[in-house]
Amino acid sequence: MRKALIWAAGPLCVGAAFFTAWLFELSTSSVLVLMPVIVVCTGAATGLVVLWVKMFRESVLKRR
């Protein structure tokens, strides 16, 4: 894995956790406990979106 990707992933994970805290009005301590769950769910949702975009793009290109 590239070092730049690892350095970018850390702050993005923390940012996603604190954004979730702000969105659902959770306390910081509960967000820190739930951070692994938040990161895994965010990664899964992002993976699904990337998969759907790839499938849509391939189906559009296949029609042409």
Protein Blocks (a to p, Z undefined) as FASTA:
>chain_A
ZZklmmmmmmmmmmmmmmmmmmnopafklmmmmmmmmmmmmmmmmmmmmmmmmmmmmmmm
mmZZ
